[in-house]
Amino acid sequence: DTAVSQTPKYLVTQMGNDKSIKCEQNLGHDTMYWYKQDSKKFLKIMFSYNNKELIINETVPNRFSPKSPDKAHLNLHINSLELGDSAVYFCASSESPGESQETQYFGPGTRLLVL
Amino acid sequence: GEDVEQSLFLSVREGDSSVINCTYTDSSSTYLYWYKQEPGAGLQLLTYIFSNMDMKQDQRLTVLLNKKDKHLSLRIADTQTGDSAIYFCAETPFDGGFKTIFGAGTRLFVKA
């Protein structure tokens, strides 16, 4: 049983295109996250949703728009893709934000390459 | 501000102990974590420690927390080639706005 799943696993696309990455968790968690991991493996949080509400919105270009149709899903839509968007994008989930121990469960990652 | 720092590389021989170190800046951190990332995979929680603890042991893993120096370490006993991975230190500040802050990761290479 996959706890946090992401699709697609690999995404190769041209500059200027619009693409979406989907994430689903079957853990019953309230909170979901999107992280970007660059080529040097630095992991930076982009967004977090708690019960479909945005609670973390780091400084990312507004070409990136998260959407949470329900608390089990958090999708990431990227408009007008740029070369610098090439990275691995990780989705994660946790039970609740800021309370007690907050283990995050990560998806396998989506490797985005913009040509 | 919040910051988590780790050395980038560590190389050990199979069977030796590995010690991965981390320093953090936010003294209000409630929980501190170690995550492991194997090649091509997502991060997986290895262990965590609550800020009122000094030490936690879990099989081959020992976590030491020095709250005064804001220093966290992960010791892996009898390191195996399968332990080769990137190890991320992370903290959840008490007033971090629900954020978990990750270090840059330490790449552990285990030589047979």
gemmi code that builds the backbone of each chain (N, CA, C; Angstrom):
import gemmi

chains = {
    "A": [
        ("ASP", (0.844, -1.197, 0.000), (0.000, 0.000, 0.000), (0.880, 1.248, 0.000)),
        ("THR", (0.712, 2.083, -0.992), (1.526, 3.284, -1.090), (0.924, 4.352, -0.204)),
        ("ALA", (1.721, 4.932, 0.692), (1.194, 5.920, 1.621), (1.028, 7.275, 0.936)),
        ("VAL", (2.108, 7.751, 0.307), (2.070, 9.013, -0.418), (2.532, 8.719, -1.843)),
        ("SER", (1.670, 8.999, -2.786), (2.020, 8.709, -4.181), (1.991, 9.988, -5.006)),
        ("GLN", (2.839, 10.018, -5.996), (2.927, 11.183, -6.881), (2.925, 10.689, -8.318)),
        ("THR", (2.297, 11.476, -9.178), (2.364, 11.202, -10.610), (2.546, 12.521, -11.357)),
        ("PRO", (3.335, 12.509, -12.417), (4.141, 11.376, -12.889), (5.444, 11.253, -12.093)),
        ("LYS", (6.164, 10.204, -12.315), (7.459, 10.046, -11.659), (8.533, 10.843, -12.401)),
        ("TYR", (8.402, 10.888, -13.700), (9.323, 11.660, -14.531), (8.501, 12.573, -15.435)),
        ("LEU", (9.027, 13.770, -15.653), (8.334, 14.726, -16.508), (9.383, 15.516, -17.269)),
        ("VAL", (9.401, 15.349, -18.583), (10.321, 16.088, -19.449), (9.464, 16.950, -20.357)),
        ("THR", (9.744, 18.239, -20.383), (8.880, 19.148, -21.121), (9.681, 20.333, -21.635)),
        ("GLN", (9.075, 21.073, -22.534), (9.733, 22.243, -23.118), (9.466, 23.477, -22.279)),
        ("MET", (10.399, 24.404, -22.361), (10.209, 25.716, -21.722), (8.913, 26.354, -22.216)),
        ("GLY", (8.219, 27.002, -21.313), (7.008, 27.718, -21.703), (5.736, 26.898, -21.552)),
        ("ASN", (5.896, 25.580, -21.421), (4.705, 24.738, -21.257), (4.122, 24.874, -19.854)),
        ("ASP", (2.875, 24.383, -19.716), (2.198, 24.311, -18.415), (2.050, 22.842, -18.064)),
        ("LYS", (2.389, 22.500, -16.818), (2.288, 21.097, -16.420), (1.757, 20.992, -14.991)),
        ("SER", (1.215, 19.816, -14.673), (0.720, 19.556, -13.317), (1.336, 18.288, -12.761)),
        ("ILE", (1.557, 18.307, -11.462), (2.022, 17.126, -10.733), (0.949, 16.822, -9.684)),
        ("LYS", (0.610, 15.529, -9.577), (-0.453, 15.170, -8.641), (0.121, 14.426, -7.443)),
        ("CYS", (-0.526, 14.602, -6.310), (-0.110, 13.913, -5.092), (-1.346, 13.439, -4.337)),
        ("GLU", (-1.247, 12.230, -3.831), (-2.340, 11.664, -3.051), (-1.760, 10.940, -1.843)),
        ("GLN", (-2.423, 11.072, -0.701), (-2.004, 10.310, 0.480), (-3.202, 9.552, 1.039)),
        ("ASN", (-2.941, 8.309, 1.441), (-4.015, 7.459, 1.981), (-3.824, 7.203, 3.470)),
        ("LEU", (-3.142, 8.150, 4.129), (-2.842, 8.003, 5.557), (-3.859, 8.692, 6.448)),
        ("GLY", (-4.793, 9.393, 5.856), (-5.770, 10.135, 6.651), (-5.177, 11.384, 7.298)),
        ("HIS", (-4.059, 11.856, 6.784), (-3.414, 13.033, 7.349), (-4.158, 14.308, 6.979)),
        ("ASP", (-3.987, 15.314, 7.852), (-4.643, 16.596, 7.606), (-3.785, 17.550, 6.789)),
        ("THR", (-2.470, 17.341, 6.805), (-1.559, 18.328, 6.238), (-0.728, 17.725, 5.114)),
        ("MET", (-0.588, 18.505, 4.050), (0.240, 18.076, 2.916), (1.173, 19.197, 2.506)),
        ("TYR", (2.293, 18.811, 1.894), (3.358, 19.760, 1.580), (3.890, 19.507, 0.172)),
        ("TRP", (4.441, 20.567, -0.400), (5.264, 20.422, -1.598), (6.648, 20.984, -1.288)),
        ("TYR", (7.665, 20.185, -1.635), (9.054, 20.589, -1.496), (9.719, 20.543, -2.855)),
        ("LYS", (10.747, 21.402, -3.015), (11.575, 21.350, -4.219), (12.988, 20.970, -3.788)),
        ("GLN", (13.547, 19.963, -4.450), (14.921, 19.562, -4.167), (15.758, 19.832, -5.415)),
        ("ASP", (16.751, 20.713, -5.274), (17.537, 21.091, -6.444), (18.660, 20.091, -6.689)),
        ("SER", (19.497, 20.397, -7.668), (20.534, 19.438, -8.086), (21.568, 19.213, -6.990)),
        ("LYS", (21.684, 20.154, -6.065), (22.615, 19.982, -4.948), (21.925, 19.328, -3.762)),
        ("LYS", (20.726, 18.873, -3.941), (19.957, 18.157, -2.932), (19.409, 19.045, -1.825)),
        ("PHE", (19.489, 20.368, -2.007), (18.867, 21.240, -1.010), (17.351, 21.096, -1.102)),
        ("LEU", (16.737, 20.919, 0.050), (15.297, 20.671, 0.105), (14.620, 21.915, 0.665)),
        ("LYS", (13.720, 22.498, -0.124), (13.055, 23.727, 0.328), (11.556, 23.562, 0.259)),
        ("ILE", (10.893, 23.994, 1.319), (9.439, 23.897, 1.304), (8.865, 24.972, 0.384)),
        ("MET", (7.811, 24.608, -0.307), (7.144, 25.566, -1.186), (5.778, 25.940, -0.604)),
        ("PHE", (4.964, 24.912, -0.358), (3.598, 25.150, 0.118), (3.225, 24.091, 1.150)),
        ("SER", (2.242, 24.459, 1.981), (1.630, 23.461, 2.838), (0.139, 23.767, 2.964)),
        ("TYR", (-0.657, 22.725, 2.951), (-2.096, 22.840, 3.131), (-2.507, 22.024, 4.340)),
        ("ASN", (-3.415, 22.588, 5.135), (-4.007, 21.855, 6.240), (-5.516, 21.846, 6.041)),
        ("ASN", (-6.088, 20.664, 5.894), (-7.522, 20.559, 5.635), (-7.979, 21.470, 4.498)),
        ("LYS", (-7.265, 21.413, 3.434), (-7.546, 22.141, 2.194), (-7.278, 23.643, 2.287)),
        ("GLU", (-6.723, 24.103, 3.399), (-6.414, 25.527, 3.495), (-4.907, 25.758, 3.440)),
        ("LEU", (-4.508, 26.774, 2.714), (-3.092, 27.094, 2.581), (-2.560, 27.648, 3.900)),
        ("ILE", (-1.509, 27.022, 4.442), (-0.937, 27.525, 5.700), (0.523, 27.937, 5.546)),
        ("ILE", (1.201, 27.438, 4.554), (2.563, 27.875, 4.269), (2.639, 28.221, 2.793)),
        ("ASN", (3.149, 29.399, 2.525), (3.339, 29.807, 1.139), (4.675, 30.530, 1.087)),
        ("GLU", (5.723, 29.768, 0.800), (7.050, 30.370, 0.753), (7.182, 31.224, -0.503)),
        ("THR", (8.297, 31.888, -0.588), (8.493, 32.792, -1.724), (8.780, 31.970, -2.974)),
        ("VAL", (7.748, 31.647, -3.672), (7.919, 30.955, -4.951), (7.229, 31.793, -6.021)),
        ("PRO", (7.672, 31.674, -7.272), (7.006, 32.446, -8.329), (5.526, 32.111, -8.407)),
        ("ASN", (4.716, 33.089, -8.774), (3.288, 32.803, -8.829), (2.910, 31.959, -10.041)),
        ("ARG", (3.904, 31.524, -10.786), (3.653, 30.511, -11.830), (3.322, 29.166, -11.196)),
        ("PHE", (3.664, 29.016, -9.917), (3.379, 27.777, -9.196), (2.073, 27.965, -8.427)),
        ("SER", (1.112, 27.093, -8.698), (-0.148, 27.222, -7.968), (-0.579, 25.853, -7.449)),
        ("PRO", (-0.660, 25.721, -6.128), (-1.124, 24.470, -5.548), (-2.648, 24.442, -5.519)),
        ("LYS", (-3.175, 23.230, -5.589), (-4.627, 23.083, -5.488), (-4.921, 21.841, -4.653)),
        ("SER", (-5.814, 22.000, -3.690), (-6.162, 20.883, -2.824), (-7.663, 20.626, -2.921)),
        ("PRO", (-8.071, 19.701, -3.780), (-9.506, 19.432, -3.933), (-10.118, 18.790, -2.690)),
        ("ASP", (-9.307, 18.040, -1.953), (-9.735, 17.466, -0.679), (-8.472, 17.199, 0.123)),
        ("LYS", (-8.621, 16.814, 1.379), (-7.411, 16.771, 2.206), (-6.487, 15.606, 1.860)),
        ("ALA", (-6.939, 14.710, 1.006), (-6.078, 13.604, 0.593), (-5.273, 13.915, -0.662)),
        ("HIS", (-5.543, 15.050, -1.272), (-4.880, 15.394, -2.534), (-4.317, 16.808, -2.481)),
        ("LEU", (-3.110, 16.945, -3.010), (-2.526, 18.276, -3.187), (-1.765, 18.254, -4.507)),
        ("ASN", (-2.296, 18.995, -5.461), (-1.686, 19.023, -6.791), (-0.898, 20.314, -6.957)),
        ("LEU", (0.080, 20.258, -7.833), (0.925, 21.430, -8.097), (0.887, 21.717, -9.581)),
        ("HIS", (0.419, 22.899, -9.915), (0.363, 23.301, -11.317), (1.446, 24.354, -11.557)),
        ("ILE", (2.168, 24.186, -12.659), (3.235, 25.127, -12.970), (2.998, 25.693, -14.363)),
        ("ASN", (2.870, 27.005, -14.439), (2.685, 27.686, -15.728), (4.023, 28.155, -16.277)),
        ("SER", (4.068, 28.259, -17.590), (5.232, 28.866, -18.271), (6.550, 28.356, -17.713)),
        ("LEU", (6.751, 27.065, -17.805), (7.925, 26.440, -17.219), (9.227, 27.062, -17.704)),
        ("GLU", (10.174, 27.179, -16.775), (11.487, 27.748, -17.074), (12.556, 26.699, -16.773)),
        ("LEU", (13.746, 26.925, -17.343), (14.848, 25.971, -17.152), (15.137, 25.750, -15.667)),
        ("GLY", (15.075, 26.838, -14.909), (15.384, 26.758, -13.477), (14.376, 25.987, -12.658)),
        ("ASP", (13.270, 25.611, -13.269), (12.273, 24.809, -12.556), (12.671, 23.339, -12.515)),
        ("SER", (13.692, 22.970, -13.288), (14.160, 21.578, -13.291), (14.634, 21.204, -11.900)),
        ("ALA", (14.060, 20.162, -11.366), (14.359, 19.744, -9.982), (13.545, 18.486, -9.707)),
        ("VAL", (13.703, 17.978, -8.481), (12.818, 16.909, -8.032), (11.822, 17.539, -7.070)),
        ("TYR", (10.551, 17.290, -7.287), (9.500, 17.844, -6.449), (8.926, 16.729, -5.584)),
        ("PHE", (8.969, 16.964, -4.267), (8.463, 15.964, -3.335), (7.190, 16.451, -2.680)),
        ("CYS", (6.228, 15.563, -2.630), (5.024, 15.782, -1.852), (5.221, 15.061, -0.511)),
        ("ALA", (4.647, 15.599, 0.540), (4.723, 14.946, 1.848), (3.422, 15.190, 2.591)),
        ("SER", (3.184, 14.393, 3.622), (2.001, 14.623, 4.451), (2.353, 14.370, 5.910)),
        ("SER", (1.576, 14.957, 6.808), (1.746, 14.718, 8.229), (0.384, 14.830, 8.895)),
        ("GLU", (0.318, 14.369, 10.145), (-0.987, 14.322, 10.816), (-1.571, 15.706, 11.012)),
        ("SER", (-0.785, 16.585, 11.607), (-1.290, 17.939, 11.828), (-0.104, 18.853, 12.010)),
        ("PRO", (-0.251, 20.094, 11.670), (0.901, 20.982, 11.720), (1.143, 21.523, 13.108)),
        ("GLY", (2.411, 21.648, 13.470), (2.772, 22.364, 14.691), (2.344, 21.714, 15.985)),
        ("GLU", (1.870, 20.476, 15.928), (1.441, 19.851, 17.174), (2.270, 18.612, 17.418)),
        ("SER", (2.797, 18.489, 18.570), (3.567, 17.326, 18.991), (4.509, 16.865, 17.884)),
        ("GLN", (4.738, 15.613, 17.842), (5.705, 15.110, 16.880), (5.063, 15.057, 15.507)),
        ("GLU", (5.744, 15.629, 14.561), (5.141, 15.826, 13.250), (5.960, 15.107, 12.198)),
        ("THR", (5.873, 13.797, 12.194), (6.589, 13.035, 11.174), (5.992, 13.311, 9.821)),
        ("GLN", (6.841, 13.612, 8.878), (6.366, 13.810, 7.522), (6.671, 12.551, 6.712)),
        ("TYR", (5.702, 12.159, 5.941), (5.846, 11.005, 5.058), (5.967, 11.523, 3.637)),
        ("PHE", (7.041, 11.124, 2.973), (7.336, 11.672, 1.665), (6.917, 10.731, 0.536)),
        ("GLY", (6.511, 11.360, -0.555), (6.293, 10.601, -1.781), (7.625, 10.299, -2.451)),
        ("PRO", (7.607, 9.546, -3.547), (8.840, 9.128, -4.210), (9.493, 10.237, -5.040)),
        ("GLY", (8.779, 11.336, -5.229), (9.362, 12.434, -5.993), (8.953, 12.427, -7.448)),
        ("THR", (8.890, 13.610, -8.027), (8.656, 13.776, -9.464), (9.863, 14.511, -10.021)),
        ("ARG", (10.556, 13.859, -10.946), (11.756, 14.448, -11.534), (11.351, 15.247, -12.763)),
        ("LEU", (11.439, 16.562, -12.641), (11.029, 17.464, -13.723), (12.267, 17.978, -14.434)),
        ("LEU", (12.278, 17.824, -15.737), (13.364, 18.348, -16.555), (12.756, 19.267, -17.601)),
        ("VAL", (13.182, 20.505, -17.583), (12.677, 21.486, -18.542), (13.774, 21.743, -19.580)),
        ("LEU", (13.423, 21.538, -20.841), (14.425, 21.674, -21.913), (14.278, 22.992, -22.660)),
    ],
    "B": [
        ("GLY", (17.242, 33.945, 12.286), (16.320, 33.090, 11.567), (16.613, 31.640, 11.828)),
        ("GLU", (15.803, 30.803, 11.251), (15.984, 29.374, 11.458), (16.986, 28.841, 10.454)),
        ("ASP", (17.875, 28.001, 10.913), (18.880, 27.424, 10.030), (19.326, 26.102, 10.599)),
        ("VAL", (19.577, 25.162, 9.702), (20.081, 23.849, 10.091), (21.296, 23.571, 9.230)),
        ("GLU", (22.419, 23.254, 9.861), (23.649, 23.039, 9.097), (24.219, 21.652, 9.338)),
        ("GLN", (24.720, 21.076, 8.258), (25.351, 19.764, 8.322), (26.558, 19.766, 7.398)),
        ("SER", (27.525, 18.910, 7.721), (28.620, 18.721, 6.774), (28.079, 17.926, 5.592)),
        ("LEU", (28.653, 18.147, 4.420), (28.063, 17.596, 3.200), (28.449, 16.147, 2.927)),
        ("PHE", (29.633, 15.729, 3.387), (30.104, 14.388, 3.024), (30.677, 13.666, 4.234)),
        ("LEU", (30.523, 12.340, 4.233), (31.165, 11.493, 5.225), (31.447, 10.159, 4.566)),
        ("SER", (32.677, 9.678, 4.742), (33.054, 8.385, 4.166), (33.568, 7.489, 5.283)),
        ("VAL", (33.036, 6.274, 5.370), (33.469, 5.328, 6.403), (33.658, 3.951, 5.778)),
        ("ARG", (34.341, 3.091, 6.504), (34.501, 1.704, 6.064), (33.368, 0.858, 6.642)),
        ("GLU", (33.006, -0.131, 5.887), (31.966, -1.059, 6.350), (32.381, -1.639, 7.705)),
        ("GLY", (31.430, -1.665, 8.626), (31.703, -2.199, 9.956), (32.074, -1.145, 10.984)),
        ("ASP", (32.550, 0.013, 10.500), (32.874, 1.105, 11.429), (31.597, 1.823, 11.845)),
        ("SER", (31.745, 2.715, 12.823), (30.619, 3.572, 13.211), (30.666, 4.854, 12.395)),
        ("SER", (29.497, 5.367, 12.069), (29.381, 6.665, 11.377), (28.774, 7.648, 12.351)),
        ("VAL", (29.290, 8.865, 12.351), (28.672, 9.911, 13.166), (28.398, 11.107, 12.268)),
        ("ILE", (27.138, 11.435, 12.154), (26.718, 12.567, 11.326), (26.264, 13.679, 12.265)),
        ("ASN", (26.813, 14.865, 12.064), (26.541, 15.976, 12.970), (25.665, 17.046, 12.330)),
        ("CYS", (24.979, 17.761, 13.194), (24.056, 18.800, 12.733), (23.995, 19.890, 13.797)),
        ("THR", (23.954, 21.129, 13.363), (23.709, 22.222, 14.302), (22.488, 22.998, 13.836)),
        ("TYR", (21.757, 23.516, 14.790), (20.547, 24.256, 14.465), (20.545, 25.547, 15.265)),
        ("THR", (19.733, 26.487, 14.833), (19.794, 27.803, 15.470), (18.608, 28.097, 16.374)),
        ("ASP", (17.477, 27.430, 16.129), (16.275, 27.809, 16.854), (16.153, 27.024, 18.151)),
        ("SER", (16.371, 27.681, 19.274), (16.366, 26.970, 20.550), (14.957, 26.562, 20.982)),
        ("SER", (13.963, 27.061, 20.268), (12.596, 26.680, 20.637), (12.148, 25.389, 19.986)),
        ("SER", (13.047, 24.781, 19.227), (12.649, 23.584, 18.491), (12.118, 22.513, 19.421)),
        ("THR", (10.999, 21.951, 19.065), (10.378, 20.929, 19.898), (10.855, 19.545, 19.513)),
        ("TYR", (10.847, 19.264, 18.238), (11.289, 17.970, 17.756), (12.416, 18.138, 16.752)),
        ("LEU", (13.355, 17.200, 16.816), (14.452, 17.172, 15.844), (14.474, 15.788, 15.219)),
        ("TYR", (14.739, 15.752, 13.944), (14.562, 14.528, 13.167), (15.814, 14.183, 12.374)),
        ("TRP", (15.911, 12.902, 12.068), (16.844, 12.441, 11.055), (16.052, 11.690, 9.994)),
        ("TYR", (16.220, 12.155, 8.748), (15.611, 11.493, 7.604), (16.712, 10.903, 6.735)),
        ("LYS", (16.367, 9.818, 6.048), (17.308, 9.167, 5.129), (16.737, 9.211, 3.719)),
        ("GLN", (17.586, 9.556, 2.756), (17.140, 9.548, 1.362), (18.076, 8.647, 0.565)),
        ("GLU", (17.526, 7.547, 0.069), (18.304, 6.654, -0.792), (18.209, 7.155, -2.228)),
        ("PRO", (19.152, 6.757, -3.081), (19.154, 7.277, -4.458), (17.815, 7.072, -5.155)),
        ("GLY", (17.315, 8.125, -5.750), (16.089, 8.036, -6.535), (14.819, 7.886, -5.714)),
        ("ALA", (14.898, 8.092, -4.418), (13.726, 7.888, -3.567), (13.421, 9.130, -2.751)),
        ("GLY", (12.272, 9.118, -2.114), (11.894, 10.203, -1.227), (12.563, 10.058, 0.134)),
        ("LEU", (12.325, 11.032, 0.993), (12.906, 10.991, 2.338), (12.096, 10.060, 3.219)),
        ("GLN", (12.803, 9.365, 4.079), (12.154, 8.433, 4.981), (12.608, 8.766, 6.395)),
        ("LEU", (11.664, 8.887, 7.320), (12.044, 9.204, 8.684), (12.809, 8.046, 9.297)),
        ("LEU", (13.995, 8.341, 9.846), (14.783, 7.321, 10.544), (14.446, 7.312, 12.026)),
        ("THR", (14.520, 8.490, 12.614), (14.288, 8.609, 14.040), (14.063, 10.072, 14.373)),
        ("TYR", (13.546, 10.329, 15.563), (13.368, 11.709, 16.007), (13.623, 11.756, 17.505)),
        ("ILE", (13.848, 12.952, 18.002), (14.069, 13.116, 19.433), (13.335, 14.359, 19.891)),
        ("PHE", (12.710, 14.274, 21.028), (12.023, 15.417, 21.605), (13.051, 16.258, 22.326)),
        ("SER", (12.829, 17.545, 22.370), (13.860, 18.467, 22.833), (14.180, 18.346, 24.325)),
        ("ASN", (13.356, 17.623, 25.084), (13.693, 17.465, 26.502), (14.477, 16.177, 26.766)),
        ("MET", (14.897, 15.511, 25.691), (15.699, 14.293, 25.815), (17.136, 14.591, 25.431)),
        ("ASP", (18.064, 13.809, 26.008), (19.473, 13.951, 25.642), (19.910, 12.887, 24.652)),
        ("MET", (19.263, 11.750, 24.738), (19.714, 10.621, 23.938), (18.525, 9.730, 23.605)),
        ("LYS", (18.636, 9.132, 22.428), (17.634, 8.128, 22.057), (18.351, 7.046, 21.271)),
        ("GLN", (18.065, 5.808, 21.629), (18.706, 4.695, 20.929), (17.651, 3.818, 20.278)),
        ("ASP", (17.944, 3.432, 19.060), (17.008, 2.573, 18.324), (17.845, 1.629, 17.477)),
        ("GLN", (18.075, 0.422, 17.978), (18.889, -0.600, 17.313), (20.280, -0.034, 17.010)),
        ("ARG", (20.661, 0.090, 15.750), (22.013, 0.568, 15.445), (22.131, 2.093, 15.485)),
        ("LEU", (21.029, 2.767, 15.694), (21.019, 4.231, 15.661), (21.023, 4.821, 17.060)),
        ("THR", (21.895, 5.812, 17.270), (21.903, 6.552, 18.527), (21.860, 8.034, 18.190)),
        ("VAL", (20.889, 8.726, 18.757), (20.781, 10.166, 18.556), (21.191, 10.844, 19.850)),
        ("LEU", (22.077, 11.827, 19.722), (22.497, 12.615, 20.885), (22.100, 14.069, 20.658)),
        ("LEU", (21.517, 14.671, 21.665), (21.113, 16.068, 21.571), (21.791, 16.867, 22.665)),
        ("ASN", (22.522, 17.886, 22.262), (23.122, 18.824, 23.194), (22.382, 20.144, 22.998)),
        ("LYS", (21.400, 20.369, 23.852), (20.528, 21.519, 23.652), (21.269, 22.834, 23.895)),
        ("LYS", (22.218, 22.802, 24.810), (22.971, 24.020, 25.127), (23.754, 24.486, 23.900)),
        ("ASP", (24.386, 23.544, 23.206), (25.174, 23.875, 22.019), (24.345, 23.800, 20.746)),
        ("LYS", (23.086, 23.405, 20.854), (22.199, 23.240, 19.679), (22.865, 22.306, 18.660)),
        ("HIS", (23.254, 21.168, 19.174), (23.974, 20.201, 18.365), (23.272, 18.861, 18.442)),
        ("LEU", (23.056, 18.289, 17.286), (22.387, 16.990, 17.166), (23.309, 16.055, 16.392)),
        ("SER", (23.420, 14.821, 16.846), (24.230, 13.878, 16.075), (23.491, 12.558, 15.911)),
        ("LEU", (23.867, 11.871, 14.847), (23.317, 10.540, 14.563), (24.492, 9.586, 14.437)),
        ("ARG", (24.502, 8.580, 15.290), (25.555, 7.577, 15.216), (24.939, 6.291, 14.661)),
        ("ILE", (25.588, 5.749, 13.642), (25.158, 4.469, 13.074), (26.244, 3.461, 13.403)),
        ("ALA", (25.910, 2.491, 14.214), (26.879, 1.453, 14.575), (26.959, 0.411, 13.479)),
        ("ASP", (28.166, -0.194, 13.324), (28.338, -1.284, 12.352), (27.776, -0.895, 10.990)),
        ("THR", (28.275, 0.195, 10.446), (27.737, 0.743, 9.196), (27.863, -0.268, 8.061)),
        ("GLN", (26.793, -0.398, 7.306), (26.733, -1.335, 6.184), (26.663, -0.569, 4.864)),
        ("THR", (26.984, -1.245, 3.761), (26.923, -0.578, 2.455), (25.507, -0.088, 2.166)),
        ("GLY", (24.517, -0.765, 2.695), (23.131, -0.330, 2.504), (22.787, 0.952, 3.237)),
        ("ASP", (23.686, 1.401, 4.100), (23.462, 2.674, 4.797), (23.898, 3.857, 3.949)),
        ("SER", (24.543, 3.604, 2.823), (24.952, 4.697, 1.932), (23.706, 5.434, 1.454)),
        ("ALA", (23.657, 6.721, 1.750), (22.473, 7.522, 1.434), (22.778, 8.965, 1.830)),
        ("ILE", (21.787, 9.818, 1.677), (21.891, 11.191, 2.185), (21.055, 11.263, 3.453)),
        ("TYR", (21.626, 11.826, 4.499), (20.943, 11.921, 5.782), (20.633, 13.399, 6.062)),
        ("PHE", (19.363, 13.669, 6.258), (18.922, 15.039, 6.506), (18.546, 15.219, 7.975)),
        ("CYS", (19.102, 16.254, 8.547), (18.710, 16.694, 9.880), (17.565, 17.687, 9.691)),
        ("ALA", (16.600, 17.697, 10.593), (15.488, 18.633, 10.456), (14.980, 19.032, 11.837)),
        ("GLU", (14.415, 20.211, 11.922), (13.849, 20.668, 13.193), (12.474, 21.274, 12.950)),
        ("THR", (11.644, 21.179, 13.959), (10.344, 21.845, 13.922), (10.368, 22.913, 15.003)),
        ("PRO", (10.593, 24.173, 14.645), (10.606, 25.234, 15.655), (9.225, 25.379, 16.291)),
        ("PHE", (9.186, 25.753, 17.560), (7.915, 25.898, 18.259), (7.037, 26.936, 17.589)),
        ("ASP", (7.697, 27.999, 17.131), (6.919, 29.066, 16.508), (7.335, 29.226, 15.052)),
        ("GLY", (7.471, 28.099, 14.382), (7.984, 28.133, 13.019), (6.916, 28.267, 11.969)),
        ("GLY", (5.697, 28.551, 12.392), (4.645, 28.655, 11.396), (4.383, 27.342, 10.713)),
        ("PHE", (4.447, 26.260, 11.454), (4.169, 24.909, 10.978), (5.238, 24.385, 10.023)),
        ("LYS", (6.369, 25.033, 9.945), (7.409, 24.581, 9.024), (8.368, 23.628, 9.694)),
        ("THR", (8.819, 22.636, 8.950), (9.958, 21.832, 9.351), (11.128, 22.298, 8.500)),
        ("ILE", (12.225, 22.623, 9.165), (13.402, 23.147, 8.468), (14.396, 22.012, 8.273)),
        ("PHE", (14.822, 21.805, 7.044), (15.761, 20.735, 6.725), (17.168, 21.281, 6.511)),
        ("GLY", (18.157, 20.493, 6.932), (19.533, 20.796, 6.576), (19.794, 20.408, 5.136)),
        ("ALA", (21.016, 20.648, 4.674), (21.361, 20.384, 3.274), (21.616, 18.906, 3.006)),
        ("GLY", (21.722, 18.118, 4.056), (21.951, 16.684, 3.866), (23.424, 16.323, 3.911)),
        ("THR", (23.730, 15.197, 4.552), (25.095, 14.657, 4.595), (25.123, 13.387, 3.758)),
        ("ARG", (26.014, 13.349, 2.793), (26.131, 12.171, 1.922), (27.076, 11.179, 2.568)),
        ("LEU", (26.537, 10.049, 2.954), (27.335, 9.015, 3.597), (27.753, 7.982, 2.556)),
        ("PHE", (29.063, 7.792, 2.432), (29.601, 6.769, 1.535), (30.204, 5.659, 2.399)),
        ("VAL", (29.782, 4.438, 2.165), (30.302, 3.307, 2.931), (31.141, 2.454, 2.012)),
        ("LYS", (32.412, 2.322, 2.362), (33.340, 1.540, 1.522), (33.428, 0.111, 2.040)),
        ("ALA", (33.331, -0.818, 1.106), (33.382, -2.243, 1.484), (34.794, -2.658, 1.870)),
    ],
}
model = gemmi.Model(1)
for chain_id, residues in chains.items():
    chain = gemmi.Chain(chain_id)
    for i, (resn, *xyz) in enumerate(residues, 1):
        res = gemmi.Residue()
        res.name, res.seqid = resn, gemmi.SeqId(i, " ")
        for name, pos in zip(("N", "CA", "C"), xyz):
            atom = gemmi.Atom()
            atom.name, atom.element = name, gemmi.Element(name[0])
            atom.pos, atom.b_iso = gemmi.Position(*pos), 0.0
            res.add_atom(atom)
        chain.add_residue(res)
    model.add_chain(chain)
structure = gemmi.Structure()
structure.add_model(model)
structure.setup_entities()
